[in-house]
Amino acid sequence: MKRFLTLIAILQAMLAAAVFRRLVTTASGRRIRRRTDSMADRVSVLVPVLNEAGRLEPCLAGLTGQGDEVVEILVIDGGSCDGTRALVQSWETRDPRVRLFDAAPVPNGVNGKAHGLRIGLEHAAASSEWVLTIDADVRPDPLLVRSLLAHARSEEISALSAATLQRLSGPAEAMLHPAMLTSLVYRFGIPGHATDNIDRVQANGQCFLTRRDLLDAVGGFESVLDSVCEDVTLARAIAARGVPVGFYETDGLVAVEMYSGWHDAWENWMRSLPMRDRFSGPAQYVGLAEVLLVQALPLWLAPLSRLVAGTRHPATVVNLALVAARFGVLAGTARAYERRPWTYWLSPLSDLPVALRLIVMFRRRRHSWRGRSFISGGLA
């Protein structure tokens, strides 16, 4: 048993060195600052929806509060059977920039959100220089678009997305969501940079700004119809052309209420969190190993190795150090949440089930969402 623990500790130390190097090199990231100066750019906003009557209104209120940079707000409905369409139609009478488009029925075997975005892009004004995708659960500040454009100009990039401020549903989700979020931090580093490295690029389709000509050059949303993580696949396609894609935190410019509870988060974020698509390679497998051995297992291996091998055994020392580092990361990710129930600080207990679920979902090709299923393509 001691020999086994030693071998595991050696592997943990090797993977941890890569994780900590990633965290250190991305620690001095930049943020999207609040900007008030007007921009001359023209932006088309695409909002794909499906049965969003209960949470779409704050999103539309924030979008219609944007400046003249936003020339249109296209809401693309994938076949809602609640009051979503009526809600959007009421906003059409308040702001002429709001327009509703019907994307139903969604073809079998494709990502419904990507299909909606494809329809929206087809109807977007040809004069728009930028396309911004926004999800229905996003709460945009009135200066969001202006600030995104200013940041893109200052960073000299043509594609960027925002690490949205998270609003948790309650104590149960606060036990789970941070473990999921940390799996991204361990695999990809801290937001605040742009990269054209396919294995390191990050993206968030909840708030993703792209130049229209660049989007057309990579095949638009047509090219990600078979991806369960359409935003990441789009970012990787852009990076594959040698164009850096940015991922940044903001000065409170955009918040999101993603899930109704822990079970909703467990079922739905886990579909896309593994980020497996046609670009996936060895780096994705290494990333899963990092989550399992560096993030998830140390909390359980530390007391086991202490019991079996003693306090001074290398396995005990390594795992205690990784546990300490994990709580350091937990303190760092606290700023990603608007409010943190006390159970937030217990979320490392969820690391192991999250890691195991990531591995299971990474291998899965068939996915379902809101009664629809599709098989993600481009997988080995």
Secondary structure as UniProt FT lines:
FT   HELIX           2..25
FT   TURN            26..28
FT   STRAND          31..32
FT   STRAND          43..49
FT   TURN            53..55
FT   HELIX           57..64
FT   TURN            68..69
FT   STRAND          70..77
FT   HELIX           84..94
FT   TURN            96..97
FT   STRAND          98..102
FT   TURN            108..109
FT   HELIX           112..123
FT   TURN            126..127
FT   STRAND          130..134
FT   TURN            136..137
FT   STRAND          138..140
FT   TURN            142..143
FT   HELIX           144..155
FT   STRAND          159..163
FT   STRAND          165..166
FT   HELIX           171..188
FT   STRAND          193..195
FT   TURN            198..200
FT   TURN            205..206
FT   STRAND          207..211
FT   HELIX           212..217
FT   TURN            218..219
FT   HELIX           220..224
FT   TURN            225..226
FT   TURN            228..229
FT   HELIX           230..240
FT   TURN            241..242
FT   STRAND          245..250
FT   STRAND          254..256
FT   HELIX           262..272
FT   TURN            273..274
FT   TURN            278..279
FT   HELIX           282..290
FT   HELIX           291..296
FT   HELIX           298..309
FT   TURN            311..312
FT   HELIX           314..333
FT   HELIX           334..336
FT   HELIX           342..350
FT   HELIX           351..363
FT   STRAND          366..369
FT   TURN            370..371
FT   STRAND          372..375
//
